[in-house]
Amino acid sequence: MSTPTHSPFHTIDLLTTLGIDPNQQYVPVRAVLRQLGFAPTSYEKALRRIPILAAGLKALWLTDAQGQRTPALCLRVDLLPLWLCTLPAARQPILAQWQNEAASILWQQSKPNGASPADALVPATHAQTNLEVAYTQTNEAAAVARQQLLAERTLDWLVLHSDDPSAARLADPQTEVLVRAIRQTAMVSATLSKRNDYLGIFLGLVRVFQITSLRLIPPARIEAALEWLTHWRTDIEADHQPSTD
């Protein structure tokens, strides 16, 4: 399989290149391996040794253009990106580019606040176009939303399984203060204004306060963000005070 050479800031849609329809539920493993130039047998065995991938395998019957049905080992399509990251990409530029992008996405979800690693899709911050800035900020807001989601679930679990629910705490006290303030603001908005303001909160944290992660946030940024959230809540509450007329 011949593959083009890509510059660091040029990317392709690997799934489309491989002819994979992301709307299908399962993808034949051997077809993907052959298109990438790998010998199927050894890599099928390696696939079975990774529990999360092995759980998504299923033997299905495939029908070809002549109507012939043959059995095939298939992988659930949502696990395909993870599997592609486990394949050796030394002689496959197209696969190496995919893995660079996947590594960037995983890091965006895990990085501490303020860390700015290279991203396969965009140049350095000073050289980004408006579209690239929008892409970056959207990714950062999504990362903060994911961390908030996991933190709220952790708090709920701790409260549920604690003898003293009031003592339920996250490992990072600073993160916990901000997580609770975000949740409280969103709940006040949902109760009084009937709105879901989580998205607006996350975009505000990224754009206004440069909080791109809920880990290791500078204290000054936390204080400013907490003040902003407090004003948000009090404004909503003031707008919904009963009329005295």
C-alpha positions in Angstrom: 0.0 0.0 0.0 1.6 3.3 -1.0 1.1 6.2 1.4 1.7 9.9 0.9 4.1 11.9 3.0 2.5 14.5 5.2 3.8 17.7 6.7 3.5 18.0 10.5 0.4 20.2 10.2 -1.4 18.3 7.4 -3.7 15.4 8.3 -6.0 12.9 6.6 -9.1 11.0 7.7 -7.6 7.5 8.1 -11.0 5.8 8.5 -12.2 7.3 5.2 -8.9 6.4 3.5 -9.4 2.8 4.6 -12.9 2.8 3.3 -14.5 2.3 6.7 -18.0 3.4 7.3 -18.2 4.7 10.9 -22.0 4.1 10.9 -21.4 0.3 10.8 -21.2 -1.4 14.1 -18.3 -3.8 13.4 -15.3 -3.7 11.1 -13.5 -6.8 9.7 -10.1 -7.0 11.3 -8.3 -8.7 8.4 -9.5 -6.2 5.8 -8.0 -3.3 7.8 -4.7 -5.1 8.4 -4.3 -6.0 4.7 -5.0 -2.4 3.7 -2.3 -1.2 6.1 0.2 -3.8 4.8 0.2 -6.1 7.9 0.1 -9.9 8.0 -3.3 -10.6 9.6 -2.6 -13.7 11.7 0.0 -12.4 14.1 -1.8 -9.1 14.7 -5.1 -10.9 15.3 -3.4 -12.8 18.1 -2.0 -9.6 19.6 -5.5 -8.0 19.4 -6.9 -10.8 21.5 -4.4 -10.2 24.3 -5.6 -6.6 25.0 -8.7 -7.1 27.3 -10.7 -4.0 26.2 -10.2 -4.8 22.5 -10.8 -8.5 23.0 -14.2 -7.7 24.6 -15.2 -5.9 21.4 -14.4 -8.8 19.0 -17.1 -10.8 17.4 -17.1 -13.5 14.7 -19.6 -12.4 11.9 -20.6 -13.6 8.4 -19.6 -11.2 5.6 -21.2 -11.3 2.2 -19.1 -10.3 -0.8 -20.1 -8.8 -4.2 -20.8 -12.3 -5.6 -23.1 -13.2 -2.7 -20.6 -15.5 -1.0 -20.7 -15.6 2.7 -17.5 -16.1 4.7 -16.8 -15.9 8.5 -14.7 -13.0 9.7 -13.3 -11.7 13.0 -14.7 -8.2 13.5 -14.0 -5.4 15.9 -16.6 -3.0 17.3 -16.1 0.2 15.4 -15.7 2.5 18.4 -12.6 0.5 19.5 -10.9 0.9 16.1 -9.0 4.1 16.9 -7.6 2.6 20.1 -6.5 -0.6 18.2 -4.9 1.5 15.4 -2.7 3.1 18.1 -1.3 -0.3 19.1 0.0 -1.1 15.6 3.7 -0.4 14.6 3.8 2.6 12.4 7.5 2.9 11.5 6.9 2.4 7.8 3.4 3.7 7.7 3.3 7.5 7.5 -0.5 7.5 7.4 -0.8 5.4 10.5 2.0 7.4 12.3 0.0 10.6 11.7 -3.1 9.1 13.1 -1.2 8.0 16.3 0.2 11.5 16.7 -3.3 13.0 16.6 -4.6 10.3 19.0 -1.8 11.0 21.5 -2.6 14.7 21.3 -6.3 14.1 22.1 -5.4 11.8 25.0 -3.0 14.4 26.4 -5.6 17.2 26.2 -7.8 15.1 28.5 -5.0 14.4 31.0 -2.7 17.5 31.0 -2.3 19.9 34.0 -3.4 23.5 33.5 -1.1 25.6 31.4 0.7 22.8 29.7 0.8 23.3 25.9 2.3 20.3 24.1 2.6 20.1 20.3 -0.7 19.3 18.6 -0.6 17.4 15.3 -3.4 19.4 13.9 -2.4 23.0 14.6 0.8 25.1 14.6 2.1 27.1 17.6 -0.4 29.4 19.3 1.0 32.6 17.7 0.6 31.2 14.2 -2.9 29.8 14.5 -5.8 31.0 12.3 -9.2 31.8 13.7 -10.4 28.3 12.9 -7.4 26.7 14.6 -8.0 28.9 17.7 -11.6 27.8 17.7 -10.6 24.2 17.4 -8.1 24.5 20.2 -10.5 26.2 22.6 -13.3 23.8 21.8 -10.9 20.9 22.6 -9.9 22.6 25.9 -13.5 23.2 26.9 -14.2 19.5 26.1 -11.3 18.4 28.3 -12.5 20.6 31.2 -16.0 19.2 30.8 -14.7 15.6 30.9 -12.7 16.3 34.1 -15.8 18.0 35.7 -17.9 15.0 34.7 -15.5 12.5 36.3 -15.0 14.7 39.4 -18.8 15.0 40.0 -19.2 11.3 39.6 -16.3 10.7 42.1 -17.9 13.1 44.6 -21.3 11.4 44.2 -19.7 8.0 44.7 -17.9 9.2 47.8 -21.0 10.7 49.3 -23.0 7.5 48.6 -20.4 5.2 50.2 -19.3 7.4 53.1 -20.4 7.1 56.7 -20.2 10.9 56.8 -21.3 12.3 53.4 -20.2 15.8 54.5 -16.6 14.5 54.7 -16.5 13.4 51.0 -13.5 15.1 49.4 -11.5 14.9 46.2 -7.8 14.4 46.4 -7.0 18.0 45.2 -8.7 20.6 47.5 -8.3 23.4 44.9 -9.9 21.3 42.2 -12.7 20.4 44.5 -13.6 24.0 45.3 -13.8 24.9 41.6 -15.7 21.6 40.7 -18.3 22.3 43.4 -18.7 26.0 42.3 -19.2 24.9 38.7 -21.8 22.4 39.7 -23.6 24.8 42.0 -23.8 27.5 39.4 -25.1 25.0 36.8 -27.7 23.7 39.2 -28.9 27.2 40.1 -29.2 28.0 36.4 -31.1 24.7 35.7 -33.4 25.2 38.6 -34.3 28.9 38.2 -33.6 29.6 34.5 -34.3 26.2 33.1 -31.1 26.3 31.2 -28.1 24.1 30.8 -25.2 26.5 31.4 -22.4 24.0 31.8 -21.2 24.7 28.2 -21.1 28.4 28.8 -19.2 27.9 32.0 -16.6 25.7 30.4 -16.1 28.1 27.5 -15.8 31.0 29.9 -13.2 29.2 32.0 -11.1 28.5 28.9 -11.5 31.9 27.1 -11.5 34.3 30.0 -9.4 32.7 32.7 -7.2 30.4 30.6 -8.3 27.4 32.7 -7.7 24.6 30.2 -7.6 21.8 32.8 -8.9 21.3 36.4 -5.5 20.1 37.5 -2.8 22.3 39.0 -4.5 25.6 38.4 -2.7 28.8 39.6 -4.4 30.1 42.8 -5.0 33.6 41.2 -7.0 32.0 38.4 -9.1 29.9 40.7 -9.9 33.0 42.8 -10.9 35.0 39.7 -13.0 32.1 38.4 -14.8 31.5 41.7 -15.7 35.2 41.9 -17.0 35.1 38.3 -19.1 32.0 39.1 -20.4 33.7 42.3 -21.6 36.7 40.2 -23.2 34.4 37.7 -25.2 32.7 40.5 -26.2 35.9 42.2 -27.3 37.5 38.9 -29.6 34.5 38.2 -31.0 34.5 41.7 -31.6 38.3 41.5 -33.4 37.9 38.2 -35.8 35.3 39.8 -36.5 37.1 43.0 -40.3 37.3 43.7 -41.8 40.6 42.7 -42.6 42.9 45.7 -45.3 44.8 43.8 
